């Protein structure tokens, strides 16, 4: 999770909603966000698997996120953590 410092919870909620709308339109918008949570990254990779490259290392190691990314675009596999690049479940999801 990435967060801007000094944001109020209300501001973070507004940022989250804006982030979700942006990545639903274009997953690569993740590259320009100052703040995101797991659900925002999941939406981004569903829209464009290549958005995985802009996720935190922690989220690039999240099996569900990586599965969604490679199902959308098999080239997203290169952005997964090394452990998931060799994961049988992830490899089986490749088109």
C-alpha positions in Angstrom: 0.0 0.0 0.0 1.3 3.5 -0.9 0.0 6.5 1.0 0.6 10.2 1.0 1.6 11.5 4.3 -0.6 14.0 6.1 -4.0 12.8 4.6 -7.1 12.6 6.6 -9.2 9.4 6.5 -11.9 11.3 4.6 -9.3 12.4 2.1 -8.0 8.9 1.8 -11.5 7.6 1.0 -11.9 10.2 -1.7 -8.5 9.3 -3.1 -9.5 5.6 -3.1 -12.7 6.3 -5.1 -10.8 8.4 -7.6 -8.1 5.8 -7.9 -10.7 3.0 -8.5 -12.4 5.0 -11.2 -9.1 5.9 -12.9 -7.9 2.3 -13.0 -11.2 1.0 -14.2 -10.9 3.2 -17.2 -7.2 2.5 -17.8 -5.2 0.1 -15.5 -2.0 1.8 -16.4 -3.2 4.9 -14.5 -1.8 3.0 -11.4 1.6 4.4 -12.4 0.4 7.9 -11.5 -1.4 7.3 -8.2 0.1 8.5 -5.0 -2.2 6.2 -3.0 -3.5 2.7 -3.6 -4.8 -0.3 -1.8 -5.0 -3.9 -2.8 -8.4 -3.6 -4.3 -7.2 -0.7 -6.5 -4.3 -2.8 -7.9 -6.7 -5.7 -8.4 -9.0 -3.5 -10.6 -6.0 -2.1 -12.4 -4.6 -5.6 -13.4 -8.1 -6.8 -14.4 -8.3 -3.9 -16.8 -4.6 -4.2 -18.0 -2.3 -6.9 -16.7 0.7 -4.7 -17.5 -0.3 -2.5 -14.6 1.3 -5.1 -12.3 4.6 -3.4 -13.0 3.5 -0.4 -11.0 2.3 -2.3 -7.9 4.4 -2.6 -4.7 6.7 -5.7 -4.4 4.3 -7.0 -1.8 1.3 -6.9 -4.2 3.4 -8.3 -7.0 3.7 -11.3 -4.7 0.0 -11.6 -4.1 -1.2 -14.7 -5.9 -4.7 -13.4 -6.7 -3.4 -10.2 -8.2 -0.8 -12.0 -10.3 -3.4 -14.5 -11.5 -5.7 -11.7 -12.6 -2.8 -9.9 -14.3 -1.6 -12.9 -16.3 -5.1 -14.0 -17.3 -5.5 -10.5 -18.8 -2.0 -10.3 -20.3 0.4 -13.2 -20.2 3.4 -10.8 -20.4 2.5 -9.5 -17.0 4.2 -12.6 -15.6 7.6 -10.8 -15.9 6.5 -8.3 -13.2 5.5 -11.0 -10.6 7.9 -11.9 -7.8 10.3 -14.7 -8.6 8.3 -17.1 -6.4 5.1 -16.6 -8.4 6.8 -16.6 -11.8 7.4 -20.3 -11.1 4.2 -21.1 -9.3 2.2 -24.0 -10.9 -1.1 -22.3 -10.4 0.0 -19.1 -12.0 1.7 -20.9 -14.9 -1.5 -22.9 -15.5 -3.5 -19.6 -15.8 -1.4 -18.4 -18.7 -3.5 -18.4 -22.0 
